[in-house]
Amino acid sequence: MPSYHGDRPKTVGPIYFIWNPHQPLPAGTGGTENYTIGHVRELNRRGINAHIVTIGVGITDGRDEFTDIPFLSMARVADVGDLDGVVIFVAEFPVVETKRPAYQMLHVPPPGADADRVRVAATMQDRSLIATSRFSAHLWAEFLDVDVDTISIVYPYAEQCFSTEFRPPAEEAEIRILYAGRLSPEKGIYTLLAMLDLAPTGQERAFTCTATTAGADKPQGRNIERVLEAHPSVRLVPRRTTPGAMATLMARHDIIVMPSNSQYWHETFGIVSIEAQHSGCRVVASDDGGLPETDCGSITLVAPDDPAALARGIRSAAALGAVDELVRINAAARFTVDNSVDGLIDVLLMPASITPAAVVRDLETLVRLPAASDPQGFSTSPAPV
C-alpha cells in the first residue's frame, strides 16, 4: 500500500519543506539550504503558506538566522504525518506516512555504498521525485530504475541581489579568484590546492585566491580549514550567511572556481555558478555533472580532477577580461527565483507522476495475472461454408 492516504489537492495549499531529522538548518553552507529558504520566502511573498519543518531540535533549529522565514519544529519523525498540506522532503528522510502524496527533492547524487543505496532507495519508493537538473534526473532514474520522464525538474536560481550588486573597478595587474564552495573533498578543494602551485594566471599577472569557511562546522571542513589557514596563497574569510553578503563578496572577485570532484561525486547542478555569473564574474568549473547546465554566458568548463586543466581554464578566463554588461544582464534573466517557484507550483498542480513503488506494484500485479492462452491453439482460417 502507498505510504499516504487521501487525494492530491487541486490547488496548492500549505507547503511544508521537511529538513533533515535532528539537525538545525544552517545558513551559508550550501545550495540545498539556499534553494529551500528562497522557495519558502518567495512562496510566502505570493501568499502561499510555506514553512521549514525541523525535527527533534526544538527552537534551536536555525530560525535565528532566518528571521523572515516561518519555522515549525516537531518532536518526532512520525509527527510529519500530521501535516495537512503538501509535504516536500528536502533531503534524505525515513519512510513516514503522510496525509497526501509527498515529494522528494533530489539535491545530491545517489549514494555509492551498497547499504546506503538500499536505505535511500527504500525511502523514496512512494514519493514523487523532483530533480534540480537534467543530469540529476537521469542519474536518479538509473539509480531507482524508473523512467526519467517520471522525475520532474525544478531548476535552482540566483537571488536578485546577485544581479544588482555593484561591481567595483577590477585590478588590471591582479586576478582575484574566489572558491565559494563548502570545505569538503567532493567540492574539489584539493584540486584547487594542487593548482595553486601551477601559476594559474601565468607569470605576467599576479593572483589572489580567497576561500570562505563554509563547511568548517563539519569534521572534514575543520581539517581543510586548518590547511587553508596555513597555505601562503590562500586568504580565508568567514562564510557568508545571506545572499546579499555573498553577492558582495562575489562582486569583488573576477573568477569563481568550481573544481568539483568527479571521482566519487557529481555536482547535480551548482547554484554558486549561476550566482557568480549573475554577479558579473567569470566561472571556471569542472565539465561534469549538472555544471554545464549552469551556463549563463560566462562559464569556462575544464576537465575535472585535473589541476593543470583548472590552471589553463583560469588563464583562459582571465584573458577574456571583464564580463560585458550585456552578458551580465542576459544572465540575470535566467535561473531567477520567479522561474524556479513557477516551476515548483506547476509540478505541485500537475497529476502525480508514477512513483517507483507504484511501478513495482504494477509489475507484481502483472506477474500474478493468469497466463494467456496459446494463440497457436486458435485457428485463423475462415470457417467452412
DAWO-V706253 format. One record per residue. RES is the residue in three letters. BURIAL is # if it has 16 or more other C-alpha atoms within 10 Angstrom, else .. D_CENTER is the distance of its C-alpha to the mean C-alpha in Angstrom with 1 decimal. Layout:
res=<RES;RES>
burial=<BURIAL;BURIAL>
d_center=<D_CENTER;D_CENTER>
This chain:
res=<MET;PRO;SER;TYR;HIS;GLY;ASP;ARG;PRO;LYS;THR;VAL;GLY;PRO;ILE;TYR;PHE;ILE;TRP;ASN;PRO;HIS;GLN;PRO;LEU;PRO;ALA;GLY;THR;GLY;GLY;THR;GLU;ASN;TYR;THR;ILE;GLY;HIS;VAL;ARG;GLU;LEU;ASN;ARG;ARG;GLY;ILE;ASN;ALA;HIS;ILE;VAL;THR;ILE;GLY;VAL;GLY;ILE;THR;ASP;GLY;ARG;ASP;GLU;PHE;THR;ASP;ILE;PRO;PHE;LEU;SER;MET;ALA;ARG;VAL;ALA;ASP;VAL;GLY;ASP;LEU;ASP;GLY;VAL;VAL;ILE;PHE;VAL;ALA;GLU;PHE;PRO;VAL;VAL;GLU;THR;LYS;ARG;PRO;ALA;TYR;GLN;MET;LEU;HIS;VAL;PRO;PRO;PRO;GLY;ALA;ASP;ALA;ASP;ARG;VAL;ARG;VAL;ALA;ALA;THR;MET;GLN;ASP;ARG;SER;LEU;ILE;ALA;THR;SER;ARG;PHE;SER;ALA;HIS;LEU;TRP;ALA;GLU;PHE;LEU;ASP;VAL;ASP;VAL;ASP;THR;ILE;SER;ILE;VAL;TYR;PRO;TYR;ALA;GLU;GLN;CYS;PHE;SER;THR;GLU;PHE;ARG;PRO;PRO;ALA;GLU;GLU;ALA;GLU;ILE;ARG;ILE;LEU;TYR;ALA;GLY;ARG;LEU;SER;PRO;GLU;LYS;GLY;ILE;TYR;THR;LEU;LEU;ALA;MET;LEU;ASP;LEU;ALA;PRO;THR;GLY;GLN;GLU;ARG;ALA;PHE;THR;CYS;THR;ALA;THR;THR;ALA;GLY;ALA;ASP;LYS;PRO;GLN;GLY;ARG;ASN;ILE;GLU;ARG;VAL;LEU;GLU;ALA;HIS;PRO;SER;VAL;ARG;LEU;VAL;PRO;ARG;ARG;THR;THR;PRO;GLY;ALA;MET;ALA;THR;LEU;MET;ALA;ARG;HIS;ASP;ILE;ILE;VAL;MET;PRO;SER;ASN;SER;GLN;TYR;TRP;HIS;GLU;THR;PHE;GLY;ILE;VAL;SER;ILE;GLU;ALA;GLN;HIS;SER;GLY;CYS;ARG;VAL;VAL;ALA;SER;ASP;ASP;GLY;GLY;LEU;PRO;GLU;THR;ASP;CYS;GLY;SER;ILE;THR;LEU;VAL;ALA;PRO;ASP;ASP;PRO;ALA;ALA;LEU;ALA;ARG;GLY;ILE;ARG;SER;ALA;ALA;ALA;LEU;GLY;ALA;VAL;ASP;GLU;LEU;VAL;ARG;ILE;ASN;ALA;ALA;ALA;ARG;PHE;THR;VAL;ASP;ASN;SER;VAL;ASP;GLY;LEU;ILE;ASP;VAL;LEU;LEU;MET;PRO;ALA;SER;ILE;THR;PRO;ALA;ALA;VAL;VAL;ARG;ASP;LEU;GLU;THR;LEU;VAL;ARG;LEU;PRO;ALA;ALA;SER;ASP;PRO;GLN;GLY;PHE;SER;THR;SER;PRO;ALA;PRO;VAL>
burial=<.;.;#;#;.;.;.;#;.;.;.;.;.;#;#;#;#;#;#;#;#;#;.;#;#;#;#;#;#;#;#;#;#;#;#;#;#;#;#;#;#;#;#;#;.;.;.;.;#;#;#;#;#;#;#;#;#;.;.;.;#;#;#;.;.;#;.;.;#;#;#;#;#;#;.;.;#;.;.;#;#;.;.;.;#;#;#;#;#;#;#;#;#;#;#;.;#;#;#;#;#;#;#;#;#;#;#;#;#;#;#;.;.;.;.;.;.;.;.;#;#;.;.;#;#;#;#;#;#;#;#;#;#;#;#;#;#;#;#;#;#;.;.;#;.;#;#;#;.;#;#;#;#;#;#;#;#;#;#;#;#;#;#;#;#;.;#;.;.;.;.;.;.;.;#;#;#;#;#;#;#;#;#;#;#;#;#;#;#;#;#;#;#;.;#;#;.;.;#;#;#;.;.;.;.;.;#;.;#;#;#;#;#;#;#;#;.;.;.;.;#;#;.;#;#;.;.;#;.;.;.;.;.;#;.;#;.;.;#;#;#;.;#;#;.;#;#;#;#;#;#;#;#;#;#;#;#;#;#;#;#;#;.;.;#;#;#;#;#;#;#;#;#;#;#;#;#;#;#;#;#;#;#;#;#;#;#;#;#;#;#;#;#;#;#;#;#;#;#;#;#;#;#;#;#;#;#;#;#;#;#;#;#;#;#;.;#;#;.;.;.;#;#;.;.;.;.;#;#;.;#;#;.;#;#;#;#;#;.;#;#;.;#;#;.;.;#;#;.;.;.;#;.;#;#;#;#;#;#;.;.;.;.;.;.;.;.;.;.;.;.;.;.;.;.;.;.;.;.;.;.;.;.;.;.>
d_center=<30.5;27.1;25.6;26.2;29.2;29.9;28.8;25.7;26.6;27.5;26.0;23.0;24.3;22.8;19.1;18.0;14.5;15.3;14.1;14.9;18.7;20.9;18.3;18.2;15.1;15.3;15.0;13.9;12.1;8.4;5.5;5.1;8.8;9.0;7.2;9.5;12.4;12.5;12.7;15.4;17.3;17.5;18.5;21.2;22.3;23.0;24.9;22.7;22.8;19.4;19.0;16.8;18.6;19.1;21.4;24.3;23.9;26.0;25.6;24.4;20.9;19.5;21.0;23.3;20.5;19.5;22.9;22.1;19.8;21.5;21.0;22.7;23.6;24.8;26.9;26.0;23.4;26.0;26.2;23.1;25.5;27.5;24.9;26.3;23.5;20.2;18.2;14.4;13.3;9.9;10.3;13.2;16.4;20.0;21.8;23.3;25.4;24.2;26.6;24.6;22.2;18.8;15.2;12.5;8.8;7.3;4.0;6.3;9.4;12.6;14.9;17.8;20.7;22.8;23.2;19.5;19.1;21.9;20.7;17.1;18.5;21.1;18.8;17.2;20.5;21.3;18.0;16.9;13.6;10.7;8.2;5.8;8.4;11.9;11.4;9.1;11.8;14.5;13.4;13.3;16.4;18.2;17.4;18.5;21.2;20.6;20.9;17.8;19.1;18.7;14.9;13.9;11.2;10.0;8.5;6.9;9.9;12.1;14.6;18.1;19.4;17.9;20.0;23.0;23.2;26.5;26.6;29.7;31.7;30.5;32.7;34.5;35.4;32.1;28.5;26.0;22.9;20.0;17.4;14.9;12.5;13.0;16.4;15.5;16.9;13.9;12.9;16.3;18.3;21.4;21.3;21.4;24.3;26.2;25.8;27.4;30.7;30.8;31.5;28.3;30.1;33.4;36.7;37.4;34.5;33.4;29.8;28.1;24.8;23.0;20.3;19.2;19.5;15.9;15.6;19.4;19.7;19.0;21.9;20.3;19.3;22.8;24.3;22.4;23.3;26.9;26.7;25.4;28.0;30.7;29.6;31.9;29.5;26.6;26.6;24.5;23.7;22.3;18.6;18.0;17.2;17.1;15.7;19.4;20.1;17.2;18.4;21.9;21.1;19.4;22.3;24.7;23.4;23.8;21.3;17.7;17.2;14.1;16.1;13.4;15.4;15.8;18.5;16.7;12.9;11.0;8.0;6.1;5.7;6.5;6.9;10.0;11.5;11.9;13.0;15.5;16.9;17.4;19.2;21.5;20.4;20.4;17.5;18.4;15.6;15.9;16.6;14.3;11.4;9.4;10.7;13.9;12.3;11.6;15.4;17.0;20.3;20.3;18.3;20.1;18.8;20.6;21.1;18.8;20.5;23.4;24.6;27.2;24.9;22.7;26.0;27.1;24.0;24.5;28.1;27.4;25.0;27.6;30.3;28.8;29.3;27.7;25.4;27.7;27.4;27.3;24.3;22.5;23.7;22.5;19.0;18.9;19.6;16.4;12.9;14.6;13.9;16.9;15.6;12.3;14.5;17.1;15.0;14.0;17.7;18.9;17.0;18.6;22.0;22.2;24.0;22.0;20.8;22.6;21.0;21.5;24.2;26.0;26.2;27.8;30.1;31.2;31.9;33.9;35.8;36.8;37.9;40.2;41.9;45.4;46.0;47.1;50.7;51.7;51.9;54.7;56.8;57.1;59.4;58.4;62.0;63.8;66.1;69.8;71.9>
